[in-house]
Amino acid sequence: MKFVLFSMAVALMTAYGGYLYGKSQARVTTVEKQVEVIKYVAQKRAKIQAQPNANRDKLLELMRSGNL
């Protein structure tokens, strides 16, 4: 009887430990995706700013299309 209770306790602790480990790994993935998005936005911004002499109409067009 004691062995069965001990085995169940070990199984529950192992399952909980696995849950916590998986949860911590998910956070790392989310942070990496956010960094990739920030890099992509910075590259697009630099490309737009490198274009010569953007006038008001062109800037408004880019803003409305979501590129600025």
N, C-alpha and C positions, 0 to 999 in steps of 0.2 A: 504494500500500500504506500509506504514512504517512497519507494523507488518510482512509483507511477506519478506521485505528486511532484517529486524532484524532477522527473523527466519533463512533465508538463511545464514546470516553472522555467527550466532551461530552454525549452522550445519557445515559450513566450518571450523570454529575454532576447533570444536570437532573432526572432521575427521583429521585435521592436528595434534592435540594433541595426538590422538590415533596412528598416524603414527610415531611420535617422540618417544612415549612410546614403541612401538614395536621395533623400531630401537635400542633403548638402551638395551632392553632385548636380542636382537640378539647378541650384542657385548659380553654380559656376557656369553652366551652359547659358543661362539668361544673361549674365554679365558679359560673356564673350559676344553674344549677339548684339547687345547694346553698343559695344565698342565698335563692331563692324559697321553698324548703322551710322554712328558718329563719323567714322572715317569716310564713308560713302558721301555723306552730306558735305563734309569739308572739301572733298575732291570736286563735287559738283559746284560748290560755291566758288572755288578757285578758278574753275573753268569759265564760269560766267563772268567773274571779275576780270579775267584776262582778255575778254573781248574788248576791242577798242571802241571808245566813244559811244557808249549806249545812251540813246536819247530817252526822253520821258516815255514816249509811246512804246518803245521796245521794252523798257523796264516794267511798264504796266502790263504788257502782254505776257512777259515772263512770270510776273507775280500772279496773274490770273490763272495761268496754266499750272502753277504750283512748283515752278522751277527756281523761284527766287525767294 
